[in-house]
Amino acid sequence: PSTASPGAAAFREFLLYSFLVNVGCGPAEERVLLTGLHAVADIYCENCKTTLGWKYEHAFESSQKYKEGKYIIELAHMIKDNGWD
């Protein structure tokens, strides 16, 4: 992952990324999240197929447009490996 911003929603921690590798993307669907209505697609590990988070396909509110095309990964699905800062 390259660019990440930390956040928390409903007591779950997550990171917002602009680029990911080795993830697949499911079909987009509209969901009402804490920040409003978004079209999102679940993302999953290409290797083990575990759902990791979602990709923002479209934000309906102008204040949320910066999220479009970015990915949310829930930290519960992340494992720190050697070489990470």
PDB file of N, CA, C and O in Angstrom:
ATOM      1  N   PRO A   1       0.829  -1.198   0.000  1.00  0.00           N
ATOM      2  CA  PRO A   1       0.000   0.000   0.000  1.00  0.00           C
ATOM      3  C   PRO A   1       0.864   1.248   0.000  1.00  0.00           C
ATOM      4  O   PRO A   1       1.944   1.260   0.592  1.00  0.00           O
ATOM      5  N   SER A   2       0.397   2.294  -0.658  1.00  0.00           N
ATOM      6  CA  SER A   2       1.232   3.479  -0.761  1.00  0.00           C
ATOM      7  C   SER A   2       0.776   4.623   0.127  1.00  0.00           C
ATOM      8  O   SER A   2       1.504   5.000   1.046  1.00  0.00           O
ATOM      9  N   THR A   3      -0.386   5.182  -0.108  1.00  0.00           N
ATOM     10  CA  THR A   3      -0.828   6.344   0.636  1.00  0.00           C
ATOM     11  C   THR A   3      -1.955   5.952   1.566  1.00  0.00           C
ATOM     12  O   THR A   3      -2.945   5.365   1.129  1.00  0.00           O
ATOM     13  N   ALA A   4      -1.817   6.270   2.857  1.00  0.00           N
ATOM     14  CA  ALA A   4      -2.847   5.869   3.811  1.00  0.00           C
ATOM     15  C   ALA A   4      -3.161   6.991   4.774  1.00  0.00           C
ATOM     16  O   ALA A   4      -2.276   7.755   5.158  1.00  0.00           O
ATOM     17  N   SER A   5      -4.416   7.091   5.163  1.00  0.00           N
ATOM     18  CA  SER A   5      -4.875   8.022   6.180  1.00  0.00           C
ATOM     19  C   SER A   5      -5.633   7.226   7.224  1.00  0.00           C
ATOM     20  O   SER A   5      -6.495   6.418   6.878  1.00  0.00           O
ATOM     21  N   PRO A   6      -5.320   7.443   8.527  1.00  0.00           N
ATOM     22  CA  PRO A   6      -6.018   6.681   9.560  1.00  0.00           C
ATOM     23  C   PRO A   6      -7.406   7.231   9.832  1.00  0.00           C
ATOM     24  O   PRO A   6      -7.688   8.395   9.547  1.00  0.00           O
ATOM     25  N   GLY A   7      -8.267   6.398  10.380  1.00  0.00           N
ATOM     26  CA  GLY A   7      -9.601   6.834  10.762  1.00  0.00           C
ATOM     27  C   GLY A   7     -10.239   5.793  11.658  1.00  0.00           C
ATOM     28  O   GLY A   7      -9.664   4.731  11.896  1.00  0.00           O
ATOM     29  N   ALA A   8     -11.440   6.099  12.159  1.00  0.00           N
ATOM     30  CA  ALA A   8     -12.179   5.143  12.988  1.00  0.00           C
ATOM     31  C   ALA A   8     -13.655   5.334  12.742  1.00  0.00           C
ATOM     32  O   ALA A   8     -14.134   6.464  12.647  1.00  0.00           O
ATOM     33  N   ALA A   9     -14.374   4.246  12.639  1.00  0.00           N
ATOM     34  CA  ALA A   9     -15.823   4.300  12.443  1.00  0.00           C
ATOM     35  C   ALA A   9     -16.450   3.190  13.260  1.00  0.00           C
ATOM     36  O   ALA A   9     -16.058   2.028  13.152  1.00  0.00           O
ATOM     37  N   ALA A  10     -17.414   3.547  14.070  1.00  0.00           N
ATOM     38  CA  ALA A  10     -18.113   2.567  14.906  1.00  0.00           C
ATOM     39  C   ALA A  10     -17.117   1.689  15.669  1.00  0.00           C
ATOM     40  O   ALA A  10     -17.306   0.477  15.776  1.00  0.00           O
ATOM     41  N   PHE A  11     -16.063   2.300  16.195  1.00  0.00           N
ATOM     42  CA  PHE A  11     -15.045   1.638  17.008  1.00  0.00           C
ATOM     43  C   PHE A  11     -14.189   0.647  16.235  1.00  0.00           C
ATOM     44  O   PHE A  11     -13.503  -0.176  16.841  1.00  0.00           O
ATOM     45  N   ARG A  12     -14.215   0.712  14.912  1.00  0.00           N
ATOM     46  CA  ARG A  12     -13.331  -0.103  14.081  1.00  0.00           C
ATOM     47  C   ARG A  12     -12.311   0.832  13.454  1.00  0.00           C
ATOM     48  O   ARG A  12     -12.666   1.897  12.948  1.00  0.00           O
ATOM     49  N   GLU A  13     -11.050   0.438  13.485  1.00  0.00           N
ATOM     50  CA  GLU A  13     -10.008   1.255  12.882  1.00  0.00           C
ATOM     51  C   GLU A  13      -9.790   0.821  11.438  1.00  0.00           C
ATOM     52  O   GLU A  13      -9.915  -0.355  11.097  1.00  0.00           O
ATOM     53  N   PHE A  14      -9.460   1.806  10.593  1.00  0.00           N
ATOM     54  CA  PHE A  14      -9.251   1.523   9.186  1.00  0.00           C
ATOM     55  C   PHE A  14      -8.225   2.484   8.617  1.00  0.00           C
ATOM     56  O   PHE A  14      -7.869   3.480   9.247  1.00  0.00           O
ATOM     57  N   LEU A  15      -7.752   2.172   7.414  1.00  0.00           N
ATOM     58  CA  LEU A  15      -6.859   3.051   6.661  1.00  0.00           C
ATOM     59  C   LEU A  15      -7.469   3.297   5.295  1.00  0.00           C
ATOM     60  O   LEU A  15      -8.074   2.404   4.702  1.00  0.00           O
ATOM     61  N   LEU A  16      -7.304   4.517   4.801  1.00  0.00           N
ATOM     62  CA  LEU A  16      -7.769   4.904   3.473  1.00  0.00           C
ATOM     63  C   LEU A  16      -6.556   4.931   2.551  1.00  0.00           C
ATOM     64  O   LEU A  16      -5.616   5.691   2.782  1.00  0.00           O
ATOM     65  N   TYR A  17      -6.573   4.110   1.513  1.00  0.00           N
ATOM     66  CA  TYR A  17      -5.459   3.997   0.572  1.00  0.00           C
ATOM     67  C   TYR A  17      -5.867   4.483  -0.810  1.00  0.00           C
ATOM     68  O   TYR A  17      -7.027   4.368  -1.205  1.00  0.00           O
ATOM     69  N   SER A  18      -4.896   5.030  -1.543  1.00  0.00           N
ATOM     70  CA  SER A  18      -5.168   5.401  -2.927  1.00  0.00           C
ATOM     71  C   SER A  18      -4.670   4.345  -3.908  1.00  0.00           C
ATOM     72  O   SER A  18      -5.015   4.387  -5.089  1.00  0.00           O
ATOM     73  N   PHE A  19      -3.862   3.398  -3.430  1.00  0.00           N
ATOM     74  CA  PHE A  19      -3.323   2.364  -4.318  1.00  0.00           C
ATOM     75  C   PHE A  19      -3.121   1.081  -3.523  1.00  0.00           C
ATOM     76  O   PHE A  19      -2.567   1.109  -2.424  1.00  0.00           O
ATOM     77  N   LEU A  20      -3.566  -0.032  -4.070  1.00  0.00           N
ATOM     78  CA  LEU A  20      -3.360  -1.345  -3.452  1.00  0.00           C
ATOM     79  C   LEU A  20      -2.954  -2.347  -4.522  1.00  0.00           C
ATOM     80  O   LEU A  20      -3.270  -2.176  -5.699  1.00  0.00           O
ATOM     81  N   VAL A  21      -2.255  -3.389  -4.105  1.00  0.00           N
ATOM     82  CA  VAL A  21      -1.916  -4.492  -4.999  1.00  0.00           C
ATOM     83  C   VAL A  21      -2.461  -5.784  -4.405  1.00  0.00           C
ATOM     84  O   VAL A  21      -2.724  -5.869  -3.205  1.00  0.00           O
ATOM     85  N   ASN A  22      -2.622  -6.772  -5.247  1.00  0.00           N
ATOM     86  CA  ASN A  22      -3.064  -8.107  -4.839  1.00  0.00           C
ATOM     87  C   ASN A  22      -4.446  -8.128  -4.195  1.00  0.00           C
ATOM     88  O   ASN A  22      -4.715  -8.942  -3.311  1.00  0.00           O
ATOM     89  N   VAL A  23      -5.321  -7.226  -4.643  1.00  0.00           N
ATOM     90  CA  VAL A  23      -6.708  -7.248  -4.176  1.00  0.00           C
ATOM     91  C   VAL A  23      -7.641  -7.324  -5.377  1.00  0.00           C
ATOM     92  O   VAL A  23      -7.361  -6.769  -6.440  1.00  0.00           O
ATOM     93  N   GLY A  24      -8.748  -8.020  -5.184  1.00  0.00           N
ATOM     94  CA  GLY A  24      -9.806  -8.064  -6.180  1.00  0.00           C
ATOM     95  C   GLY A  24     -10.947  -7.180  -5.724  1.00  0.00           C
ATOM     96  O   GLY A  24     -11.005  -6.763  -4.567  1.00  0.00           O
ATOM     97  N   CYS A  25     -11.846  -6.901  -6.637  1.00  0.00           N
ATOM     98  CA  CYS A  25     -12.944  -5.976  -6.360  1.00  0.00           C
ATOM     99  C   CYS A  25     -14.259  -6.603  -6.812  1.00  0.00           C
ATOM    100  O   CYS A  25     -14.381  -7.063  -7.947  1.00  0.00           O
ATOM    101  N   GLY A  26     -15.237  -6.616  -5.917  1.00  0.00           N
ATOM    102  CA  GLY A  26     -16.558  -7.134  -6.248  1.00  0.00           C
ATOM    103  C   GLY A  26     -17.396  -6.070  -6.939  1.00  0.00           C
ATOM    104  O   GLY A  26     -16.888  -4.999  -7.272  1.00  0.00           O
ATOM    105  N   PRO A  27     -18.677  -6.354  -7.158  1.00  0.00           N
ATOM    106  CA  PRO A  27     -19.565  -5.384  -7.805  1.00  0.00           C
ATOM    107  C   PRO A  27     -19.900  -4.222  -6.869  1.00  0.00           C
ATOM    108  O   PRO A  27     -19.976  -4.392  -5.652  1.00  0.00           O
ATOM    109  N   ALA A  28     -20.098  -3.052  -7.448  1.00  0.00           N
ATOM    110  CA  ALA A  28     -20.453  -1.866  -6.658  1.00  0.00           C
ATOM    111  C   ALA A  28     -21.915  -1.925  -6.249  1.00  0.00           C
ATOM    112  O   ALA A  28     -22.764  -2.442  -6.975  1.00  0.00           O
ATOM    113  N   GLU A  29     -22.188  -1.384  -5.069  1.00  0.00           N
ATOM    114  CA  GLU A  29     -23.558  -1.253  -4.578  1.00  0.00           C
ATOM    115  C   GLU A  29     -23.643  -0.004  -3.716  1.00  0.00           C
ATOM    116  O   GLU A  29     -22.644   0.432  -3.143  1.00  0.00           O
ATOM    117  N   GLU A  30     -24.825   0.564  -3.625  1.00  0.00           N
ATOM    118  CA  GLU A  30     -25.018   1.752  -2.800  1.00  0.00           C
ATOM    119  C   GLU A  30     -25.172   1.337  -1.345  1.00  0.00           C
ATOM    120  O   GLU A  30     -25.921   0.417  -1.017  1.00  0.00           O
ATOM    121  N   ARG A  31     -24.431   2.052  -0.463  1.00  0.00           N
ATOM    122  CA  ARG A  31     -24.516   1.804   0.981  1.00  0.00           C
ATOM    123  C   ARG A  31     -24.554   3.144   1.705  1.00  0.00           C
ATOM    124  O   ARG A  31     -23.885   4.097   1.305  1.00  0.00           O
ATOM    125  N   VAL A  32     -25.336   3.205   2.764  1.00  0.00           N
ATOM    126  CA  VAL A  32     -25.338   4.378   3.632  1.00  0.00           C
ATOM    127  C   VAL A  32     -24.307   4.115   4.721  1.00  0.00           C
ATOM    128  O   VAL A  32     -24.482   3.227   5.556  1.00  0.00           O
ATOM    129  N   LEU A  33     -23.222   4.901   4.704  1.00  0.00           N
ATOM    130  CA  LEU A  33     -22.154   4.793   5.690  1.00  0.00           C
ATOM    131  C   LEU A  33     -22.274   5.965   6.664  1.00  0.00           C
ATOM    132  O   LEU A  33     -23.166   6.801   6.519  1.00  0.00           O
ATOM    133  N   LEU A  34     -21.394   6.031   7.639  1.00  0.00           N
ATOM    134  CA  LEU A  34     -21.442   7.128   8.611  1.00  0.00           C
ATOM    135  C   LEU A  34     -21.317   8.494   7.955  1.00  0.00           C
ATOM    136  O   LEU A  34     -21.824   9.485   8.481  1.00  0.00           O
ATOM    137  N   THR A  35     -20.648   8.554   6.813  1.00  0.00           N
ATOM    138  CA  THR A  35     -20.438   9.833   6.122  1.00  0.00           C
ATOM    139  C   THR A  35     -21.416  10.056   4.980  1.00  0.00           C
ATOM    140  O   THR A  35     -21.225  10.970   4.177  1.00  0.00           O
ATOM    141  N   GLY A  36     -22.461   9.238   4.891  1.00  0.00           N
ATOM    142  CA  GLY A  36     -23.481   9.446   3.869  1.00  0.00           C
ATOM    143  C   GLY A  36     -23.564   8.302   2.871  1.00  0.00           C
ATOM    144  O   GLY A  36     -22.980   7.236   3.062  1.00  0.00           O
ATOM    145  N   LEU A  37     -24.309   8.557   1.802  1.00  0.00           N
ATOM    146  CA  LEU A  37     -24.528   7.551   0.762  1.00  0.00           C
ATOM    147  C   LEU A  37     -23.326   7.478  -0.174  1.00  0.00           C
ATOM    148  O   LEU A  37     -22.836   8.497  -0.661  1.00  0.00           O
ATOM    149  N   HIS A  38     -22.864   6.255  -0.414  1.00  0.00           N
ATOM    150  CA  HIS A  38     -21.729   6.006  -1.304  1.00  0.00           C
ATOM    151  C   HIS A  38     -22.032   4.780  -2.153  1.00  0.00           C
ATOM    152  O   HIS A  38     -22.781   3.898  -1.731  1.00  0.00           O
ATOM    153  N   ALA A  39     -21.455   4.723  -3.346  1.00  0.00           N
ATOM    154  CA  ALA A  39     -21.417   3.484  -4.122  1.00  0.00           C
ATOM    155  C   ALA A  39     -20.058   2.859  -3.826  1.00  0.00           C
ATOM    156  O   ALA A  39     -19.019   3.451  -4.122  1.00  0.00           O
ATOM    157  N   VAL A  40     -20.066   1.667  -3.243  1.00  0.00           N
ATOM    158  CA  VAL A  40     -18.830   1.001  -2.839  1.00  0.00           C
ATOM    159  C   VAL A  40     -18.818  -0.429  -3.361  1.00  0.00           C
ATOM    160  O   VAL A  40     -19.862  -1.007  -3.664  1.00  0.00           O
ATOM    161  N   ALA A  41     -17.619  -0.983  -3.460  1.00  0.00           N
ATOM    162  CA  ALA A  41     -17.443  -2.381  -3.864  1.00  0.00           C
ATOM    163  C   ALA A  41     -16.528  -3.051  -2.850  1.00  0.00           C
ATOM    164  O   ALA A  41     -15.470  -2.514  -2.524  1.00  0.00           O
ATOM    165  N   ASP A  42     -16.918  -4.205  -2.352  1.00  0.00           N
ATOM    166  CA  ASP A  42     -16.056  -4.944  -1.428  1.00  0.00           C
ATOM    167  C   ASP A  42     -14.758  -5.321  -2.127  1.00  0.00           C
ATOM    168  O   ASP A  42     -14.751  -5.645  -3.315  1.00  0.00           O
ATOM    169  N   ILE A  43     -13.654  -5.274  -1.374  1.00  0.00           N
ATOM    170  CA  ILE A  43     -12.357  -5.710  -1.898  1.00  0.00           C
ATOM    171  C   ILE A  43     -11.899  -6.915  -1.088  1.00  0.00           C
ATOM    172  O   ILE A  43     -12.228  -7.053   0.090  1.00  0.00           O
ATOM    173  N   TYR A  44     -11.138  -7.780  -1.739  1.00  0.00           N
ATOM    174  CA  TYR A  44     -10.718  -9.018  -1.103  1.00  0.00           C
ATOM    175  C   TYR A  44      -9.294  -9.363  -1.523  1.00  0.00           C
ATOM    176  O   TYR A  44      -8.812  -8.914  -2.563  1.00  0.00           O
ATOM    177  N   CYS A  45      -8.635 -10.162  -0.702  1.00  0.00           N
ATOM    178  CA  CYS A  45      -7.291 -10.648  -0.990  1.00  0.00           C
ATOM    179  C   CYS A  45      -7.353 -11.587  -2.188  1.00  0.00           C
ATOM    180  O   CYS A  45      -8.155 -12.521  -2.206  1.00  0.00           O
ATOM    181  N   GLU A  46      -6.514 -11.345  -3.185  1.00  0.00           N
ATOM    182  CA  GLU A  46      -6.477 -12.212  -4.370  1.00  0.00           C
ATOM    183  C   GLU A  46      -6.015 -13.623  -4.025  1.00  0.00           C
ATOM    184  O   GLU A  46      -6.371 -14.578  -4.716  1.00  0.00           O
ATOM    185  N   ASN A  47      -5.230 -13.761  -2.968  1.00  0.00           N
ATOM    186  CA  ASN A  47      -4.693 -15.068  -2.609  1.00  0.00           C
ATOM    187  C   ASN A  47      -5.695 -15.904  -1.818  1.00  0.00           C
ATOM    188  O   ASN A  47      -6.026 -17.018  -2.226  1.00  0.00           O
ATOM    189  N   CYS A  48      -6.186 -15.379  -0.683  1.00  0.00           N
ATOM    190  CA  CYS A  48      -7.053 -16.178   0.196  1.00  0.00           C
ATOM    191  C   CYS A  48      -8.533 -15.828   0.078  1.00  0.00           C
ATOM    192  O   CYS A  48      -9.375 -16.498   0.676  1.00  0.00           O
ATOM    193  N   LYS A  49      -8.857 -14.788  -0.686  1.00  0.00           N
ATOM    194  CA  LYS A  49     -10.248 -14.355  -0.936  1.00  0.00           C
ATOM    195  C   LYS A  49     -10.953 -13.762   0.291  1.00  0.00           C
ATOM    196  O   LYS A  49     -12.175 -13.611   0.279  1.00  0.00           O
ATOM    197  N   THR A  50     -10.210 -13.426   1.342  1.00  0.00           N
ATOM    198  CA  THR A  50     -10.796 -12.792   2.524  1.00  0.00           C
ATOM    199  C   THR A  50     -11.206 -11.365   2.197  1.00  0.00           C
ATOM    200  O   THR A  50     -10.441 -10.625   1.580  1.00  0.00           O
ATOM    201  N   THR A  51     -12.406 -10.975   2.605  1.00  0.00           N
ATOM    202  CA  THR A  51     -12.846  -9.592   2.422  1.00  0.00           C
ATOM    203  C   THR A  51     -12.034  -8.702   3.353  1.00  0.00           C
ATOM    204  O   THR A  51     -11.944  -8.961   4.553  1.00  0.00           O
ATOM    205  N   LEU A  52     -11.442  -7.644   2.785  1.00  0.00           N
ATOM    206  CA  LEU A  52     -10.552  -6.759   3.529  1.00  0.00           C
ATOM    207  C   LEU A  52     -11.168  -5.402   3.834  1.00  0.00           C
ATOM    208  O   LEU A  52     -10.789  -4.752   4.809  1.00  0.00           O
ATOM    209  N   GLY A  53     -12.098  -4.978   3.025  1.00  0.00           N
ATOM    210  CA  GLY A  53     -12.683  -3.649   3.161  1.00  0.00           C
ATOM    211  C   GLY A  53     -13.501  -3.345   1.927  1.00  0.00           C
ATOM    212  O   GLY A  53     -14.218  -4.207   1.420  1.00  0.00           O
ATOM    213  N   TRP A  54     -13.393  -2.097   1.432  1.00  0.00           N
ATOM    214  CA  TRP A  54     -14.155  -1.719   0.246  1.00  0.00           C
ATOM    215  C   TRP A  54     -13.464  -0.606  -0.526  1.00  0.00           C
ATOM    216  O   TRP A  54     -12.559   0.057  -0.020  1.00  0.00           O
ATOM    217  N   LYS A  55     -13.911  -0.417  -1.761  1.00  0.00           N
ATOM    218  CA  LYS A  55     -13.439   0.661  -2.623  1.00  0.00           C
ATOM    219  C   LYS A  55     -14.592   1.639  -2.819  1.00  0.00           C
ATOM    220  O   LYS A  55     -15.722   1.235  -3.091  1.00  0.00           O
ATOM    221  N   TYR A  56     -14.294   2.930  -2.679  1.00  0.00           N
ATOM    222  CA  TYR A  56     -15.288   3.966  -2.944  1.00  0.00           C
ATOM    223  C   TYR A  56     -15.366   4.198  -4.449  1.00  0.00           C
ATOM    224  O   TYR A  56     -14.421   4.717  -5.044  1.00  0.00           O
ATOM    225  N   GLU A  57     -16.458   3.827  -5.057  1.00  0.00           N
ATOM    226  CA  GLU A  57     -16.662   4.058  -6.485  1.00  0.00           C
ATOM    227  C   GLU A  57     -17.260   5.438  -6.741  1.00  0.00           C
ATOM    228  O   GLU A  57     -16.885   6.116  -7.697  1.00  0.00           O
ATOM    229  N   HIS A  58     -18.202   5.854  -5.874  1.00  0.00           N
ATOM    230  CA  HIS A  58     -18.868   7.150  -6.062  1.00  0.00           C
ATOM    231  C   HIS A  58     -19.341   7.672  -4.716  1.00  0.00           C
ATOM    232  O   HIS A  58     -19.893   6.927  -3.906  1.00  0.00           O
ATOM    233  N   ALA A  59     -19.120   8.957  -4.485  1.00  0.00           N
ATOM    234  CA  ALA A  59     -19.643   9.635  -3.298  1.00  0.00           C
ATOM    235  C   ALA A  59     -20.734  10.591  -3.757  1.00  0.00           C
ATOM    236  O   ALA A  59     -20.527  11.374  -4.685  1.00  0.00           O
ATOM    237  N   PHE A  60     -21.876  10.530  -3.123  1.00  0.00           N
ATOM    238  CA  PHE A  60     -23.003  11.358  -3.530  1.00  0.00           C
ATOM    239  C   PHE A  60     -22.950  12.759  -2.931  1.00  0.00           C
ATOM    240  O   PHE A  60     -23.589  13.673  -3.452  1.00  0.00           O
ATOM    241  N   GLU A  61     -22.199  12.945  -1.842  1.00  0.00           N
ATOM    242  CA  GLU A  61     -22.064  14.258  -1.216  1.00  0.00           C
ATOM    243  C   GLU A  61     -20.740  14.884  -1.639  1.00  0.00           C
ATOM    244  O   GLU A  61     -19.709  14.214  -1.672  1.00  0.00           O
ATOM    245  N   SER A  62     -20.779  16.172  -1.959  1.00  0.00           N
ATOM    246  CA  SER A  62     -19.579  16.851  -2.470  1.00  0.00           C
ATOM    247  C   SER A  62     -18.424  16.820  -1.474  1.00  0.00           C
ATOM    248  O   SER A  62     -17.264  16.765  -1.883  1.00  0.00           O
ATOM    249  N   SER A  63     -18.716  16.854  -0.184  1.00  0.00           N
ATOM    250  CA  SER A  63     -17.650  16.844   0.824  1.00  0.00           C
ATOM    251  C   SER A  63     -16.923  15.502   0.897  1.00  0.00           C
ATOM    252  O   SER A  63     -15.865  15.406   1.518  1.00  0.00           O
ATOM    253  N   GLN A  64     -17.476  14.476   0.273  1.00  0.00           N
ATOM    254  CA  GLN A  64     -16.893  13.136   0.325  1.00  0.00           C
ATOM    255  C   GLN A  64     -16.247  12.712  -0.990  1.00  0.00           C
ATOM    256  O   GLN A  64     -15.762  11.585  -1.096  1.00  0.00           O
ATOM    257  N   LYS A  65     -16.230  13.585  -1.990  1.00  0.00           N
ATOM    258  CA  LYS A  65     -15.705  13.248  -3.320  1.00  0.00           C
ATOM    259  C   LYS A  65     -14.238  12.824  -3.293  1.00  0.00           C
ATOM    260  O   LYS A  65     -13.798  12.067  -4.158  1.00  0.00           O
ATOM    261  N   TYR A  66     -13.476  13.306  -2.306  1.00  0.00           N
ATOM    262  CA  TYR A  66     -12.053  12.959  -2.232  1.00  0.00           C
ATOM    263  C   TYR A  66     -11.839  11.450  -2.049  1.00  0.00           C
ATOM    264  O   TYR A  66     -10.744  10.950  -2.308  1.00  0.00           O
ATOM    265  N   LYS A  67     -12.858  10.730  -1.612  1.00  0.00           N
ATOM    266  CA  LYS A  67     -12.745   9.288  -1.385  1.00  0.00           C
ATOM    267  C   LYS A  67     -12.894   8.464  -2.659  1.00  0.00           C
ATOM    268  O   LYS A  67     -12.508   7.295  -2.683  1.00  0.00           O
ATOM    269  N   GLU A  68     -13.440   9.044  -3.702  1.00  0.00           N
ATOM    270  CA  GLU A  68     -13.710   8.282  -4.920  1.00  0.00           C
ATOM    271  C   GLU A  68     -12.433   7.662  -5.477  1.00  0.00           C
ATOM    272  O   GLU A  68     -11.411   8.334  -5.619  1.00  0.00           O
ATOM    273  N   GLY A  69     -12.509   6.370  -5.788  1.00  0.00           N
ATOM    274  CA  GLY A  69     -11.361   5.645  -6.322  1.00  0.00           C
ATOM    275  C   GLY A  69     -10.394   5.157  -5.261  1.00  0.00           C
ATOM    276  O   GLY A  69      -9.404   4.501  -5.587  1.00  0.00           O
ATOM    277  N   LYS A  70     -10.662   5.465  -3.986  1.00  0.00           N
ATOM    278  CA  LYS A  70      -9.778   5.044  -2.897  1.00  0.00           C
ATOM    279  C   LYS A  70     -10.353   3.815  -2.194  1.00  0.00           C
ATOM    280  O   LYS A  70     -11.511   3.444  -2.389  1.00  0.00           O
ATOM    281  N   TYR A  71      -9.508   3.202  -1.373  1.00  0.00           N
ATOM    282  CA  TYR A  71      -9.831   1.935  -0.729  1.00  0.00           C
ATOM    283  C   TYR A  71      -9.798   2.068   0.791  1.00  0.00           C
ATOM    284  O   TYR A  71      -8.960   2.784   1.339  1.00  0.00           O
ATOM    285  N   ILE A  72     -10.704   1.381   1.459  1.00  0.00           N
ATOM    286  CA  ILE A  72     -10.694   1.263   2.920  1.00  0.00           C
ATOM    287  C   ILE A  72     -10.262  -0.156   3.259  1.00  0.00           C
ATOM    288  O   ILE A  72     -10.818  -1.128   2.748  1.00  0.00           O
ATOM    289  N   ILE A  73      -9.253  -0.261   4.135  1.00  0.00           N
ATOM    290  CA  ILE A  73      -8.840  -1.559   4.665  1.00  0.00           C
ATOM    291  C   ILE A  73      -9.044  -1.499   6.176  1.00  0.00           C
ATOM    292  O   ILE A  73      -8.536  -0.591   6.834  1.00  0.00           O
ATOM    293  N   GLU A  74      -9.773  -2.448   6.722  1.00  0.00           N
ATOM    294  CA  GLU A  74      -9.943  -2.513   8.165  1.00  0.00           C
ATOM    295  C   GLU A  74      -8.664  -3.076   8.780  1.00  0.00           C
ATOM    296  O   GLU A  74      -8.162  -4.112   8.343  1.00  0.00           O
ATOM    297  N   LEU A  75      -8.136  -2.384   9.806  1.00  0.00           N
ATOM    298  CA  LEU A  75      -6.867  -2.782  10.409  1.00  0.00           C
ATOM    299  C   LEU A  75      -6.919  -4.184  11.006  1.00  0.00           C
ATOM    300  O   LEU A  75      -5.882  -4.835  11.138  1.00  0.00           O
ATOM    301  N   ALA A  76      -8.092  -4.652  11.364  1.00  0.00           N
ATOM    302  CA  ALA A  76      -8.215  -6.013  11.896  1.00  0.00           C
ATOM    303  C   ALA A  76      -7.744  -7.052  10.880  1.00  0.00           C
ATOM    304  O   ALA A  76      -7.409  -8.176  11.251  1.00  0.00           O
ATOM    305  N   HIS A  77      -7.719  -6.677   9.595  1.00  0.00           N
ATOM    306  CA  HIS A  77      -7.295  -7.606   8.543  1.00  0.00           C
ATOM    307  C   HIS A  77      -5.824  -7.451   8.176  1.00  0.00           C
ATOM    308  O   HIS A  77      -5.325  -8.166   7.307  1.00  0.00           O
ATOM    309  N   MET A  78      -5.124  -6.526   8.829  1.00  0.00           N
ATOM    310  CA  MET A  78      -3.724  -6.266   8.497  1.00  0.00           C
ATOM    311  C   MET A  78      -2.806  -6.984   9.482  1.00  0.00           C
ATOM    312  O   MET A  78      -3.087  -7.050  10.679  1.00  0.00           O
ATOM    313  N   ILE A  79      -1.713  -7.517   8.961  1.00  0.00           N
ATOM    314  CA  ILE A  79      -0.694  -8.152   9.786  1.00  0.00           C
ATOM    315  C   ILE A  79       0.617  -7.445   9.496  1.00  0.00           C
ATOM    316  O   ILE A  79       1.036  -7.346   8.343  1.00  0.00           O
ATOM    317  N   LYS A  80       1.269  -6.952  10.554  1.00  0.00           N
ATOM    318  CA  LYS A  80       2.551  -6.279  10.368  1.00  0.00           C
ATOM    319  C   LYS A  80       3.612  -7.320  10.032  1.00  0.00           C
ATOM    320  O   LYS A  80       3.723  -8.355  10.690  1.00  0.00           O
ATOM    321  N   ASP A  81       4.393  -7.023   8.988  1.00  0.00           N
ATOM    322  CA  ASP A  81       5.438  -7.916   8.524  1.00  0.00           C
ATOM    323  C   ASP A  81       6.774  -7.203   8.680  1.00  0.00           C
ATOM    324  O   ASP A  81       6.806  -5.979   8.803  1.00  0.00           O
ATOM    325  N   ASN A  82       7.867  -7.939   8.676  1.00  0.00           N
ATOM    326  CA  ASN A  82       9.199  -7.326   8.756  1.00  0.00           C
ATOM    327  C   ASN A  82       9.382  -6.318   7.639  1.00  0.00           C
ATOM    328  O   ASN A  82       8.971  -6.561   6.504  1.00  0.00           O
ATOM    329  N   GLY A  83       9.989  -5.200   7.952  1.00  0.00           N
ATOM    330  CA  GLY A  83      10.256  -4.177   6.957  1.00  0.00           C
ATOM    331  C   GLY A  83       9.225  -3.067   6.928  1.00  0.00           C
ATOM    332  O   GLY A  83       9.436  -2.064   6.247  1.00  0.00           O
ATOM    333  N   TRP A  84       8.110  -3.209   7.646  1.00  0.00           N
ATOM    334  CA  TRP A  84       7.109  -2.140   7.706  1.00  0.00           C
ATOM    335  C   TRP A  84       7.536  -1.116   8.733  1.00  0.00           C
ATOM    336  O   TRP A  84       8.112  -1.467   9.763  1.00  0.00           O
ATOM    337  N   ASP A  85       7.263   0.139   8.464  1.00  0.00           N
ATOM    338  CA  ASP A  85       7.527   1.207   9.443  1.00  0.00           C
ATOM    339  C   ASP A  85       6.354   1.369  10.376  1.00  0.00           C
ATOM    340  O   ASP A  85       6.386   2.217  11.268  1.00  0.00           O
TER     341      ASP A  85
END
